[in-house]
């Protein structure tokens, strides 16, 4: 379907006096699951020419640093619902091989908790967000893992950790209480009543051992789940004062060729966040609680879940090790939607205090690798890395956006341009914007407040991610086909404080004012 639209114009007023909230660095988290090649031949490949003594690919570490990923959620995902954490510790040659039912694969357990903690140390400045198995396991196993990870010493499990090479505790602060337990596909799937009771029990026990933990309860695994809303209210009614976050998961792809609605996916994410926030507020009021619960959007991305690449291996005699699964290759259009989703997370920074891009390497990821070969950036790498670099430690300013509307079959009329402004930690201002139109450039105006435009040495730069071919991709054969480029249309009027530029159709743009 061709999207027809008249001229698009939009104006964003940047007012330093009105704030949405601080940008929590955890918004730029990511996700490493034992799925496909995320771990094996992704972050870990001992035979690779760049591998260090622990088998970690240095080329991947360099790209993760450039990406700016912070908190890493691990080890799942669906994988965690059948995972025995103790399989991944101790001497590698004694670790058992297990069948992973979530992805119909064989898990060698060559990589586990110690390796993950060591890899994060190697990357530098990253936080581990650990998930516990509440599918096939429960309170006792969660307590055992917590004791192993966080108690300094003097107990059976903490001493085992020390013998296994980690003299100091891992001191993991943030823990996920299971994964997508509302999903019938989940090993150990539970009703909201049963999961809420279990999550409260596990949370209570874990906080008895380590009171300062931050715990994430499973919310709905999609906005369109039949149980959405009722699930959140039931779970939170049982565990509200014991948890600190409730999770959201959302993946987007074009449906039936409807690119216009796909480009407006941020509309759905925004509604999802607002609906979950309403459930949190209603529960807090009903319980008369003084405790605050925030949102952890700990799985989000573009995912072509219906494509061949997402089909699990099949057969009782076919359980491959690290098969190529979910290796979506992202286009310019995908990157624009991705950038729109990041803008949406920022606009909700008062409610969303943590987010995890799913996933980090190879599996629906911004970074791709070839076994024994190179690592490269997907198109989605760029919105994440630029927004993270300019926004960490900053403050989201209240969006004062006026945009022309465009029509989408799924969402009706939506803003043709979506944008947000962030005051950086250094006092500079960054504006991130997308043009959602399939066929029409947008004339975009940013009006700065008096304090900003009064600066005599004001500098304004803009980069746009755009290509005349919205299906252009970065591949093994052409790794730099798509990259952000300087937007040469920027015009600044110092008298009015107005910056004007053209946003090409299907584009993502970053404007930096300093």
C-alpha positions in Angstrom: 0.0 0.0 0.0 1.4 3.4 -0.9 1.1 6.1 1.8 -0.2 9.3 0.4 0.5 12.5 2.4 0.6 16.2 1.8 3.6 18.3 2.9 4.7 17.5 6.4 5.9 20.1 8.9 6.7 19.8 12.6 8.0 22.1 15.3 9.6 21.1 18.6 10.0 23.8 21.3 12.9 23.1 23.6 12.1 24.5 27.1 14.8 23.9 29.7 12.4 24.6 32.5 10.1 21.6 32.0 11.5 18.1 32.6 10.1 14.6 32.1 12.8 13.0 34.2 16.4 11.9 34.4 17.8 9.5 31.9 18.6 6.3 33.8 21.7 4.7 32.2 19.9 1.4 32.4 17.7 2.6 29.5 20.7 1.6 27.3 20.8 -2.0 28.5 20.9 -5.0 26.2 20.3 -8.7 26.5 22.5 -11.8 26.1 20.6 -15.1 25.9 21.8 -18.6 25.2 20.1 -18.5 21.9 21.6 -19.2 18.5 25.0 -17.6 18.1 24.6 -14.8 20.7 27.1 -16.4 23.0 28.9 -19.0 21.0 30.7 -17.4 18.0 29.1 -14.2 19.1 30.8 -12.8 22.3 32.7 -16.1 22.9 34.8 -17.8 20.3 38.1 -19.2 21.7 39.5 -20.1 18.3 39.0 -16.6 16.8 42.1 -14.6 15.9 41.0 -11.7 18.2 40.0 -13.9 21.2 41.8 -13.3 24.5 42.9 -15.9 27.0 39.3 -16.4 28.1 37.9 -16.9 24.6 36.2 -13.5 24.3 36.2 -11.9 20.9 38.0 -8.5 21.2 36.4 -7.2 18.0 33.0 -7.7 19.6 34.1 -6.1 22.9 35.2 -3.0 20.9 31.8 -2.8 19.2 29.9 -3.3 22.4 31.9 -0.4 24.0 31.1 1.8 20.9 27.5 0.8 21.1 27.3 2.1 24.7 25.3 -0.8 26.1 25.1 -0.7 29.9 23.1 -3.3 31.9 23.2 -6.8 30.3 20.2 -9.1 31.0 21.4 -12.7 31.2 20.9 -15.7 30.6 17.4 -15.5 29.2 14.8 -15.1 27.9 12.9 -18.3 27.2 16.2 -20.2 27.8 16.2 -19.4 31.5 12.9 -21.2 32.2 14.6 -24.6 31.8 18.2 -23.5 32.9 20.1 -25.0 35.8 22.5 -22.3 36.8 24.9 -24.7 38.5 25.6 -26.4 35.1 27.5 -23.3 34.1 30.0 -23.1 36.9 33.0 -25.1 37.9 35.6 -26.7 35.6 34.5 -26.5 32.0 35.4 -30.1 31.2 33.1 -31.3 33.9 30.0 -29.2 32.9 27.1 -31.2 31.5 25.6 -30.8 28.0 21.9 -30.3 28.2 19.0 -30.0 25.9 17.5 -26.5 25.6 13.8 -26.9 25.0 13.2 -23.2 24.3 15.3 -23.1 21.1 15.6 -26.9 20.4 19.4 -26.8 20.8 22.2 -28.3 22.8 23.7 -26.2 25.5 27.3 -27.1 26.2 27.5 -24.9 29.3 31.0 -23.8 28.3 29.9 -20.3 29.1 28.1 -19.5 32.4 27.9 -17.0 35.2 31.6 -16.7 35.8 32.3 -16.1 32.1 29.6 -13.6 31.9 30.8 -11.6 34.9 34.4 -11.7 33.5 33.2 -10.6 30.1 31.4 -7.6 31.6 34.6 -6.7 33.5 36.5 -6.9 30.2 33.9 -4.6 28.5 34.1 -2.2 31.5 31.5 -0.3 33.4 28.6 -2.7 32.8 26.0 -4.1 35.2 24.8 -7.7 35.2 21.0 -8.2 35.4 20.5 -11.8 36.3 17.3 -13.8 35.6 16.2 -16.7 37.7 14.4 -19.8 36.6 10.8 -19.7 37.8 9.6 -22.1 35.0 10.9 -25.5 36.2 12.4 -24.1 39.5 11.5 -21.8 42.3 12.4 -20.4 45.7 15.2 -22.8 46.8 17.1 -22.6 43.6 16.8 -18.8 43.4 18.2 -18.6 47.0 21.0 -20.9 46.1 22.0 -18.8 43.1 21.8 -15.6 45.2 24.0 -17.1 47.9 26.5 -18.3 45.4 26.6 -14.9 43.6 26.4 -12.4 46.4 27.6 -13.8 49.8 31.3 -12.9 50.3 32.2 -16.3 51.8 31.8 -18.7 54.7 28.9 -20.8 53.4 28.9 -23.9 51.2 27.8 -22.1 48.0 29.9 -18.9 48.5 33.0 -21.0 49.1 32.2 -23.0 45.9 32.2 -19.7 44.0 35.6 -18.9 45.5 37.0 -22.3 44.6 35.6 -21.7 41.1 37.8 -18.6 40.7 35.7 -15.7 41.9 37.1 -14.8 45.3 34.9 -11.7 45.6 31.1 -11.9 45.2 29.5 -10.8 41.9 27.3 -8.4 43.9 24.4 -8.6 41.4 21.8 -5.9 42.3 19.1 -6.4 39.7 17.2 -9.7 39.3 14.4 -10.9 37.0 11.9 -13.1 38.6 11.5 -15.5 35.6 10.7 -14.6 32.0 7.4 -14.2 30.1 5.5 -16.4 32.5 2.2 -15.3 30.9 3.2 -17.0 27.6 1.8 -20.5 26.8 5.1 -21.1 24.9 7.0 -20.7 28.2 8.3 -23.8 29.9 6.5 -23.8 33.2 3.9 -21.3 32.0 1.7 -20.2 34.9 -1.5 -18.3 35.5 -1.3 -14.8 36.9 -2.5 -16.0 40.3 0.1 -18.8 40.4 3.0 -16.7 39.1 2.1 -13.7 41.4 2.2 -16.0 44.4 5.5 -17.6 43.4 7.1 -14.2 42.5 6.1 -12.8 45.9 7.5 -15.8 47.7 10.8 -15.7 45.8 11.1 -11.9 46.2 10.5 -12.2 49.9 13.1 -14.9 50.3 15.7 -13.1 48.2 15.3 -9.8 50.1 15.6 -11.6 53.4 19.1 -12.7 52.2 20.0 -9.4 50.5 17.6 -6.5 51.3 19.0 -4.1 48.8 18.2 -6.1 45.7 16.1 -4.6 42.8 13.6 -7.2 41.6 11.7 -7.3 38.3 8.3 -9.1 38.1 7.1 -10.5 34.8 4.6 -8.3 33.1 2.9 -9.1 29.9 5.1 -10.4 27.1 3.2 -8.4 24.5 0.7 -5.5 24.5 -1.9 -7.7 22.6 -1.7 -10.7 25.0 -5.3 -11.8 25.9 -4.4 -11.5 29.6 -2.8 -8.1 29.3 -3.8 -5.6 32.0 -5.5 -8.2 34.2 -2.1 -10.0 34.4 -0.3 -6.9 35.7 -3.0 -6.1 38.3 -3.1 -9.7 39.6 0.7 -10.1 39.8 1.2 -6.6 41.3 -1.6 -7.1 43.9 0.4 -10.1 45.3 4.0 -8.7 45.0 3.7 -4.9 44.8 5.7 -4.0 47.8 8.3 -6.7 47.2 9.3 -5.7 43.6 10.8 -2.6 42.1 10.0 -3.1 38.4 7.4 -4.8 36.2 8.6 -5.9 32.8 7.3 -5.1 29.3 8.3 -6.9 26.1 7.5 -5.8 22.6 8.7 -6.7 19.1 7.6 -5.1 15.9 7.6 -6.1 12.2 5.6 -5.1 9.1 2.3 -7.1 8.9 0.8 -7.9 5.5 3.0 -5.3 3.8 1.7 -2.4 5.9 4.8 -0.3 6.1 3.0 2.8 7.1 1.8 1.3 10.4 5.2 -0.4 10.9 6.9 3.0 10.7 4.5 4.2 13.5 5.3 1.3 15.9 6.3 3.8 18.5 2.6 4.6 18.9 2.0 1.1 20.2 5.0 1.1 22.5 3.9 4.4 24.0 0.4 3.1 24.6 1.8 -0.1 26.2 3.9 1.9 28.6 1.0 4.2 29.5 -1.3 1.2 30.1 1.2 -0.6 32.4 1.9 2.6 34.2 -1.9 2.9 34.8 -2.0 -0.6 36.3 0.9 0.3 38.6 -0.8 3.4 39.7 -4.1 1.7 40.3 -2.5 -1.1 42.4 -0.5 1.4 44.4 -3.6 3.4 45.2 -5.7 0.3 46.0 -3.0 -1.0 48.4 -2.3 2.5 49.8 1.3 1.8 49.3 4.1 4.4 49.5 6.4 2.1 47.4 7.2 3.0 43.8 7.4 0.4 41.0 8.9 1.4 37.7 8.9 -0.3 34.2 11.7 -2.4 32.9 11.2 -2.7 29.2 13.6 -5.6 29.2 13.0 -6.9 25.7 12.4 -4.7 22.7 13.4 -4.7 19.1 12.4 -5.3 15.5 11.9 -9.0 15.0 10.8 -10.8 11.9 9.4 -13.6 14.0 7.4 -15.1 11.1 10.5 -15.5 8.9 12.4 -18.7 8.1 15.4 -17.5 10.2 13.2 -17.7 13.3 12.2 -21.3 12.8 13.6 -23.7 15.5 15.4 -26.8 14.5 13.1 -29.9 14.6 13.4 -33.6 15.3 14.2 -35.8 18.4 17.6 -36.5 16.9 18.4 -32.9 15.9 19.7 -30.7 18.7 22.5 -28.5 17.2 24.9 -26.4 19.2 24.6 -22.7 18.5 22.6 -22.9 15.3 22.0 -19.8 13.2 18.7 -18.6 14.7 16.9 -15.2 14.5 19.7 -13.6 12.5 17.6 -10.8 11.0 19.5 -8.4 8.7 18.1 -5.0 9.3 17.2 -2.4 6.7 17.1 1.4 6.7 13.3 1.2 7.5 14.0 -1.1 10.4 16.6 1.3 11.8 14.1 4.2 11.5 11.5 2.3 13.5 14.2 1.3 16.0 15.1 5.0 16.4 11.5 5.8 16.9 11.2 3.2 19.7 14.3 4.7 21.4 12.6 8.1 21.2 9.5 6.6 22.8 11.5 5.1 25.7 13.1 8.5 26.3 9.8 10.3 26.3 8.7 7.9 29.1 11.8 8.2 31.2 9.8 9.1 34.3 8.2 5.6 34.2 10.8 3.5 32.3 13.9 3.2 34.4 15.4 0.2 32.6 15.3 -1.3 29.1 17.1 -4.1 27.4 17.6 -4.2 23.6 17.1 -7.8 22.6 19.7 -9.0 21.8 23.3 -7.9 21.7 25.1 -10.0 19.1 23.9 -12.0 16.0 20.4 -12.8 17.4 18.1 -9.9 16.2 21.1 -7.8 17.1 22.9 -4.5 16.3 26.2 -6.4 16.1 26.8 -9.3 13.7 29.8 -11.7 13.5 31.0 -14.4 11.2 32.7 -17.5 12.9 36.4 -17.0 12.3 35.7 -13.8 10.5 34.7 -10.2 11.0 32.2 -8.3 13.2 30.2 -5.4 11.9 27.5 -2.9 12.7 23.9 -3.4 11.6 21.8 -0.4 10.6 20.2 -0.3 14.1 23.6 0.1 15.7 23.7 3.8 14.9 20.5 5.2 16.5 21.4 3.2 19.7 25.1 4.3 19.9 24.4 8.0 19.1 21.5 8.3 21.4 23.4 6.5 24.2 26.5 8.7 23.8 24.5 12.0 23.9 21.9 11.1 26.5 23.6 9.2 29.3 23.4 11.1 32.5 21.1 13.6 30.9 17.5 14.8 31.4 14.6 14.4 29.1 12.8 17.7 28.5 9.0 17.8 28.2 8.1 17.2 24.5 6.4 20.3 23.1 5.9 18.9 19.6 3.4 20.0 17.0 3.4 17.8 13.9 1.4 17.3 10.8 -0.6 14.0 10.8 -0.3 11.1 8.5 -2.6 8.1 8.1 -1.8 4.6 9.1 -4.2 1.6 8.7 -3.5 0.2 12.2 -3.2 3.4 14.3 -5.2 5.9 12.3 -3.8 9.4 12.2 -0.4 9.8 13.9 2.3 12.4 14.1 4.3 12.4 10.9 7.4 13.4 13.0 8.2 12.0 16.4 10.9 13.8 18.4 12.3 14.3 21.9 14.9 16.7 23.4 17.5 15.7 26.0 19.7 18.0 28.0 23.0 16.2 28.2 25.2 15.8 31.3 27.5 18.5 29.8 24.7 21.0 29.3 24.4 20.5 25.6 21.0 19.7 24.0 20.3 16.8 21.7 17.1 16.4 19.6 16.2 13.0 18.1 13.6 12.9 15.4 12.1 10.5 12.9 10.1 11.2 9.8 7.5 8.3 9.7 6.3 9.2 6.2 7.0 6.7 3.4 7.1 9.3 0.6 7.3 12.9 1.9 10.2 14.9 3.5 9.3 16.9 6.6 10.3 20.5 7.3 11.3 20.4 10.9 11.9 23.4 13.2 13.6 23.3 16.6 13.1 26.4 18.7 15.7 26.8 21.4 15.0 28.6 24.7 16.6 32.0 25.5 19.5 30.6 27.5 20.7 28.3 24.8 20.4 30.7 21.9 22.2 33.5 23.8 25.4 31.5 23.6 27.8 33.3 21.3 29.7 30.2 20.3 26.7 28.0 19.6 27.4 25.0 17.4 24.7 22.9 15.7 25.3 19.6 13.9 22.8 17.1 12.5 23.2 13.5 11.2 20.5 11.6 9.4 20.2 7.9 8.8 18.4 7.6 5.4 18.8 6.0 2.0 16.8 6.3 -1.2 16.5 2.5 -0.9 14.7 1.9 2.4 15.5 -1.8 2.1 19.3 -1.1 2.1 21.2 -3.2 4.6 24.7 -3.8 6.0 25.9 -7.3 5.2 29.0 -9.4 5.5 29.8 -8.4 1.9 29.1 -4.7 2.3 29.4 -3.9 6.0 29.2 -0.1 5.6 26.4 0.3 3.0 24.3 2.3 5.5 25.7 4.9 7.8 24.4 8.2 9.3 25.5 11.2 7.2 25.7 14.9 7.9 22.4 16.6 7.2 23.4 19.6 5.1 20.0 21.3 5.2 20.5 22.8 8.7 19.8 26.6 8.9 20.0 28.4 12.3 18.5 31.9 13.0 20.3 33.2 16.1 17.7 36.0 16.6 14.7 33.7 16.9 16.6 30.7 18.2 15.1 28.6 15.3 16.9 25.7 13.7 15.3 24.4 10.5 16.2 21.4 8.5 14.6 18.8 6.2 14.0 15.3 7.4 14.0 12.9 4.4 11.1 10.4 4.2 11.8 7.3 6.3 14.7 8.8 8.2 16.1 9.1 11.7 18.0 12.2 12.7 20.1 13.4 15.6 20.7 17.1 16.2 23.3 18.2 18.7 23.4 21.8 20.0 26.3 22.9 22.2 
